[in-house]
Amino acid sequence: MEDVQTIQLSMAADRNNKITGIIKSFSRQLLGFIKQRVNSTQDAEDILQDVFYQLAGNNEPIEQVSNWLYTVARNKITDKYRKHKLPLADDVLSNQQTDDGLFEWKEFLLADDRTPETEYLRSLFWEELRLALDELPAEQRDAFIQNEIEGIAFKDMEVQTGVPVATLISRKRYAVLHLRERLAVLKNELLNY
């Protein structure tokens, strides 16, 4: 019985050493790769940590570690953008007709360009959204954030909280109505700017 434990401990130590070596070898390059694709160094570091966390938890053999790491990093970057999709963009920031043609809000706010104007408008939008969310009762805010921003299904929320799906949907509906009204002010200000 002691032989089995010794072998398992030896195998675990060997695995940890391999993971540590991979982290040391790829950290700098992978962080640079991620930084080029996200908005901040903090986001890049968080994604890098998630990639290495997934590596440590992986029990499947990896044939090409480099390819695996970069694929996971790309997926984590994509997941991060999906989580930060614009809630209510179809309702609140619907496309507007202007003198120059059709102005598309979602494309503007999600565009990759980083001009001072777009960065300012994006930060203004997110700040207004945060303020509007803070005005909501906690139950409505939580229902909205979990479903719309974090992408958690109502059924899963019901299991976690014990609150019936119908109640969660109702809470989110009240949040949406409030946010739609509150963000309409920002939309009108930006259109008349």
C-alpha atoms as one frame of an Amber mdcrd trajectory, in Angstrom:
protein
   0.000   0.000   0.000   2.869   2.379   0.720   4.354   1.647  -2.707   1.144
   2.845  -4.413   1.146   6.090  -2.404   4.821   6.679  -3.149   4.235   6.183
  -6.883   1.224   8.514  -6.856   3.146  11.199  -4.957   6.067  10.855  -7.350
   3.759  11.151 -10.368   2.037  14.217  -8.876   5.393  15.899  -8.207   6.538
  15.134 -11.768   3.295  16.586 -13.185   3.648  19.732 -11.054   7.233  20.198
 -12.240   6.119  19.888 -15.885   3.332  22.430 -15.378   5.730  24.818 -13.624
   8.182  24.475 -16.513   5.464  25.183 -19.073   4.353  28.262 -17.153   7.919
  29.582 -16.963   8.512  28.900 -20.664   5.325  30.414 -22.058   4.222  33.141
 -19.602   5.904  36.121 -21.243   5.007  35.220 -24.848   1.442  34.248 -24.030
   0.868  37.406 -21.978   2.083  39.514 -24.918  -0.247  37.632 -27.260  -3.227
  38.230 -24.953  -2.362  41.917 -24.309  -2.619  42.622 -28.039  -6.208  41.385
 -28.019  -7.733  42.855 -24.841  -8.272  46.347 -23.437  -6.107  46.272 -20.321
  -3.083  44.599 -18.784  -5.246  43.466 -15.866  -7.635  41.672 -18.252  -4.652
  40.063 -19.988  -3.209  38.858 -16.675  -6.598  37.469 -15.616  -6.938  35.560
 -18.882  -3.378  34.251 -18.612  -4.147  33.010 -15.108  -7.310  31.301 -16.412
  -5.306  29.601 -19.174  -2.753  28.223 -16.717  -5.514  27.237 -14.303  -7.130
  25.227 -17.090  -3.733  23.669 -17.877  -3.291  22.616 -14.239  -6.762  21.074
 -14.161  -6.384  19.271 -17.490  -6.097  15.502 -17.226  -5.982  14.770 -20.957
  -2.673  14.366 -22.786  -1.556  17.450 -24.720   0.412  16.735 -27.862   1.469
  20.292 -28.733   1.521  22.430 -25.613   2.127  25.689 -27.483  -0.865  25.235
 -29.791  -3.044  24.153 -26.877  -2.109  27.214 -24.786  -2.763  29.680 -27.615
  -6.063  28.010 -28.505  -7.231  28.172 -24.894  -6.087  31.814 -24.692  -8.092
  32.705 -27.826 -11.140  30.964 -26.382 -10.766  32.793 -23.057 -10.494  36.135
 -24.876 -13.639  35.337 -26.850 -15.446  34.307 -23.651 -14.450  37.577 -21.991
 -15.928  39.596 -24.863 -19.104  37.524 -24.807 -19.535  38.205 -21.100 -19.182
  41.903 -21.747 -21.646  42.045 -24.584 -23.819  45.094 -24.591 -26.941  44.280
 -22.615 -30.116  45.669 -24.078 -28.217  46.967 -27.075 -31.027  45.954 -29.410
 -33.604  47.733 -27.251 -31.736  50.733 -25.943 -29.220  51.447 -28.655 -31.156
  50.518 -31.735 -29.781  51.784 -35.014 -30.639  55.401 -35.711 -31.171  57.198
 -38.990 -28.946  60.264 -39.317 -28.262  62.750 -42.096 -25.258  60.639 -43.138
 -27.144  57.347 -43.171 -27.714  54.574 -40.631 -25.740  54.869 -37.387 -25.141
  51.478 -35.790 -24.621  51.697 -32.038 -23.500  48.141 -31.373 -20.826  48.290
 -34.059 -19.609  51.613 -32.687 -19.442  50.488 -29.061 -17.958  47.075 -29.837
 -15.524  48.214 -32.537 -11.837  47.388 -32.132 -10.637  50.934 -32.787  -9.285
  52.760 -29.781  -9.683  56.411 -30.570 -10.027  58.769 -27.621 -13.610  59.503
 -28.686 -14.719  55.863 -28.841 -12.962  55.021 -25.577 -14.691  57.964 -23.901
 -18.113  56.987 -25.253 -17.632  53.368 -24.243 -16.617  54.338 -20.721 -19.574
  56.736 -20.563 -21.968  53.966 -21.595 -20.597  51.464 -19.065 -20.625  54.073
 -16.300 -24.259  54.948 -17.033 -25.135  51.258 -17.079 -23.446  50.742 -13.708
 -25.255  53.731 -12.208 -28.599  52.529 -13.589 -27.983  49.033 -12.212 -27.146
  50.497  -8.793 -30.558  52.169  -8.713 -32.335  48.808  -8.934 -33.405  46.647
  -5.980 -30.802  43.921  -5.383 -33.086  41.102  -6.587 -33.758  42.799  -9.929
 -30.126  43.793 -10.405 -28.896  40.280  -9.637 -31.439  38.657 -11.961 -30.431
  40.984 -14.792 -26.664  40.659 -14.292 -26.715  36.886 -13.914 -28.926  36.288
 -16.935 -27.969  39.064 -19.341 -24.299  39.720 -18.584 -23.050  36.434 -17.101
 -25.269  34.330 -19.367 -26.671  32.105 -16.611 -29.924  30.401 -17.607 -33.003
  31.015 -15.478 -33.234  27.280 -14.675 -29.681  27.341 -13.294 -30.471  30.483
 -11.303 -33.515  28.714  -9.859 -31.343  25.804  -8.713 -28.805  28.179  -7.128
 -31.261  30.486  -5.379 -34.439  28.457  -4.927 -36.417  31.307  -6.511 -38.935
  30.138  -9.158 -38.112  30.850 -12.808 -41.255  32.969 -13.248 -40.161  35.255
 -10.404 -36.651  35.574 -11.834 -38.055  36.468 -15.271 -40.305  39.070 -13.674
 -37.384  40.594 -11.774 -35.302  40.791 -14.933 -38.251  42.355 -16.806 -38.505
  45.170 -14.250 -34.750  45.699 -14.510 -34.936  45.855 -18.309 -37.756  48.409
 -18.182 -35.770  50.605 -15.798 -32.538  50.308 -17.794 -34.301  50.966 -21.087
 -35.747  54.193 -19.694 -32.546  55.218 -17.948 -30.220  54.547 -20.902 -32.610
  56.254 -23.342 -31.476  59.539 -21.790 -27.854  58.770 -22.702 -28.870  57.698
 -26.200 -30.752  60.955 -26.775 -27.855  63.036 -25.455 -25.391  61.271 -27.749
 -27.647  61.589 -30.793 -28.085  65.308 -30.207 -24.412  65.901 -29.437
